[in-house]
């Protein structure tokens, strides 16, 4: 297996994209928790950056703040 070496500039670009993905998390209803929009432009651009460099973002545990998510009701499947 061969390694992929990135320039400092590419590493900086990926770090900025990673922070955008960590900030612009998607709630249970599919909306961005920062923008409130479905299909957040900042998150989409960050995902495109990772795709362009053939990389996957490294997730940090707890970055999505699961304690702030609203659970679905088991009976109706609707948000509370």
Secondary structure, 3 states (H helix, E strand, C coil): CCCCCCCHHHHHHHHHHHHHHHHCCECCCCEECCCCCECCHHHHHHHHHHHHCCCCCCCCCCCCCHHHCCCECCCCCCEC
